[in-house]
Amino acid sequence: MTYSIPNLLTFLRILIIPLLVFVYYFPPNVIGMRLAALLFAIAALTDWLDGYLARKLNQTSKLGAFLDPIADKLIVVTVLVMIADEFGKLSILIPALIIIGREIAVSGLREWMSELGYSGSVSVSMLGKIKTTAQMASLFLLLYRYPILGIPTFDIGVWLLYLAAALTLWSMLLYFRRAIQVFGN
């Protein structure tokens, strides 16, 4: 199942990353930023679609289970770094670092728990899905940045980034609490 539709969508998401960086930076202009936002939106949709299709078409695979979270983290971290680089403000850097730090910590926790045979105790929760939705919406709006019909997309993006950072911390604490409960038994 290496060449299944879900896995191909995951590979597409990874391949979008250098293109997204290129259009965002060369040359930096309104069209490039909007195109970067569009590419990010496509990547976010493929994240949802590959999981849906893997379940619907019964095409789940070990490769997909391995690559999907890596692809997600690669694109999110890339966009967070790009945005933090461009704005150079603590108001963007702090939530970006919280999100990146959480991703590293929870990935390590999942890996460790899996090696010990307890992978189910740190599986993705509904809170994680809500966090991901806020995070993806935030990053899209921060990439797009320009008002749409007078709506301040950048300001909403910053607000959603803080919401995503708060949900990130909350979900990380829940994951670590579950891990502690497993070892408390």
C-alpha positions as CSV (number, residue, x, y, z in Angstrom):
1,M,0.0,0.0,0.0
2,T,3.0,2.3,-0.4
3,Y,1.4,3.9,-3.4
4,S,-2.1,4.3,-2.1
5,I,-4.0,7.5,-2.6
6,P,-3.7,8.5,1.1
7,N,0.1,8.0,1.0
8,L,0.4,9.9,-2.2
9,L,-1.5,12.8,-0.6
10,T,0.9,12.7,2.3
11,F,3.9,12.8,-0.1
12,L,2.2,15.7,-1.9
13,R,1.9,17.6,1.4
14,I,5.7,17.2,1.9
15,L,6.5,18.3,-1.7
16,I,4.4,21.4,-1.2
17,I,6.7,22.7,1.5
18,P,9.6,23.9,-0.6
19,L,7.2,25.4,-3.2
20,L,5.4,27.2,-0.4
21,V,8.6,28.7,1.0
22,F,9.7,29.7,-2.5
23,V,6.5,31.6,-3.4
24,Y,6.4,33.2,0.0
25,Y,10.0,34.7,-0.2
26,F,10.8,35.1,-3.9
27,P,9.9,37.9,-4.4
28,P,7.9,38.8,-1.2
29,N,4.7,40.4,-2.5
30,V,1.0,40.2,-2.2
31,I,0.6,37.5,-4.9
32,G,3.3,35.4,-3.4
33,M,1.8,35.5,0.1
34,R,-1.7,34.7,-1.2
35,L,-0.2,31.8,-3.3
36,A,1.6,30.6,-0.2
37,A,-1.7,30.7,1.8
38,L,-3.4,28.8,-1.0
39,L,-0.7,26.1,-1.0
40,F,-1.0,25.9,2.8
41,A,-4.7,25.5,2.5
42,I,-4.3,22.7,-0.1
43,A,-1.8,21.0,2.3
44,A,-4.2,21.3,5.2
45,L,-7.0,19.8,3.1
46,T,-4.8,16.9,2.1
47,D,-4.1,16.3,5.8
48,W,-7.8,15.8,6.4
49,L,-8.4,14.0,3.1
50,D,-5.6,11.4,3.4
51,G,-6.9,10.3,6.8
52,Y,-10.5,10.2,5.6
53,L,-9.6,8.2,2.5
54,A,-7.3,5.8,4.4
55,R,-10.2,4.8,6.6
56,K,-12.9,4.9,3.9
57,L,-10.9,2.9,1.4
58,N,-9.3,0.7,4.0
59,Q,-5.9,1.8,2.9
60,T,-4.3,2.5,6.2
61,S,-0.6,1.5,6.3
62,K,2.4,1.6,8.6
63,L,4.1,4.0,6.1
64,G,1.1,6.4,6.2
65,A,0.9,6.2,10.0
66,F,4.6,7.1,10.2
67,L,4.6,9.8,7.5
68,D,1.3,11.6,8.1
69,P,2.3,13.2,11.5
70,I,5.8,14.0,10.1
71,A,4.3,15.8,7.1
72,D,2.0,17.7,9.4
73,K,4.8,18.8,11.7
74,L,7.1,19.7,8.8
75,I,4.6,22.1,7.2
76,V,3.4,23.6,10.5
77,V,6.9,24.2,11.8
78,T,8.0,25.6,8.4
79,V,5.2,28.2,8.3
80,L,5.6,29.1,12.0
81,V,9.3,29.8,11.4
82,M,8.6,31.8,8.2
83,I,6.0,33.9,10.0
84,A,8.2,34.4,13.1
85,D,11.1,35.3,10.8
86,E,9.1,37.9,8.9
87,F,7.6,39.7,11.9
88,G,10.3,39.2,14.4
89,K,8.0,40.1,17.3
90,L,7.7,38.2,20.6
91,S,3.9,38.3,20.1
92,I,4.4,35.8,17.2
93,L,7.5,34.1,18.4
94,I,6.2,33.0,21.8
95,P,3.1,31.0,20.6
96,A,5.2,29.7,17.7
97,L,7.8,28.3,20.2
98,I,5.1,26.9,22.4
99,I,3.6,25.0,19.4
100,I,6.9,23.8,18.1
101,G,8.0,22.7,21.6
102,R,4.8,20.8,22.2
103,E,5.1,19.0,18.9
104,I,8.6,17.8,19.8
105,A,7.6,16.8,23.3
106,V,4.5,15.0,22.4
107,S,6.2,13.2,19.4
108,G,8.9,12.0,21.8
109,L,6.3,10.9,24.3
110,R,4.4,9.0,21.7
111,E,7.5,7.3,20.4
112,W,8.6,6.3,23.9
113,M,5.1,5.1,24.9
114,S,4.9,3.1,21.6
115,E,8.3,1.4,22.3
116,L,6.9,0.4,25.7
117,G,3.7,-1.0,24.1
118,Y,1.4,1.8,25.3
119,S,0.8,3.7,22.1
120,G,-3.0,3.7,22.6
121,S,-2.7,5.7,25.8
122,V,-1.3,8.7,23.9
123,S,-3.4,8.5,20.7
124,V,-4.9,11.7,19.1
125,S,-7.8,13.1,21.0
126,M,-10.7,15.4,20.0
127,L,-8.9,18.2,21.7
128,G,-5.9,17.6,19.4
129,K,-8.2,17.8,16.4
130,I,-9.6,21.2,17.6
131,K,-6.1,22.4,18.3
132,T,-5.1,21.4,14.8
133,T,-8.1,23.2,13.3
134,A,-7.3,26.4,15.2
135,Q,-3.6,26.1,14.2
136,M,-4.3,25.5,10.5
137,A,-6.8,28.4,10.3
138,S,-4.4,30.7,12.1
139,L,-1.5,29.8,9.9
140,F,-3.6,30.3,6.7
141,L,-4.7,33.7,7.9
142,L,-1.2,34.8,8.9
143,L,0.1,33.7,5.5
144,Y,-2.7,35.5,3.7
145,R,-2.5,38.5,6.0
146,Y,-4.4,41.0,3.9
147,P,-8.0,42.0,4.9
148,I,-10.8,40.1,3.1
149,L,-14.0,42.2,2.8
150,G,-12.6,44.5,5.5
151,I,-12.1,41.5,7.9
152,P,-8.6,41.8,9.5
153,T,-7.3,38.4,8.7
154,F,-3.9,39.0,10.2
155,D,-5.4,40.0,13.6
156,I,-7.7,37.0,13.6
157,G,-4.8,34.8,12.7
158,V,-2.8,36.1,15.7
159,W,-5.7,35.5,18.0
160,L,-6.2,32.0,16.6
161,L,-2.4,31.4,17.0
162,Y,-2.7,32.2,20.7
163,L,-5.8,29.9,21.0
164,A,-3.9,27.2,19.2
165,A,-0.9,27.7,21.6
166,A,-3.2,27.5,24.7
167,L,-4.9,24.3,23.3
168,T,-1.4,23.0,22.5
169,L,-0.4,23.3,26.2
170,W,-3.6,21.9,27.4
171,S,-3.4,18.8,25.1
172,M,0.2,18.3,26.0
173,L,-0.6,18.3,29.7
174,L,-3.4,15.7,29.0
175,Y,-1.0,13.5,27.1
176,F,1.6,13.6,29.8
177,R,-1.1,13.0,32.5
178,R,-2.2,9.9,30.6
179,A,1.4,8.7,30.4
180,I,1.8,9.2,34.1
181,Q,-1.4,7.3,34.8
182,V,-0.1,4.3,32.8
183,F,3.1,4.1,34.8
184,G,1.2,4.7,38.1
185,N,-0.5,1.4,37.7
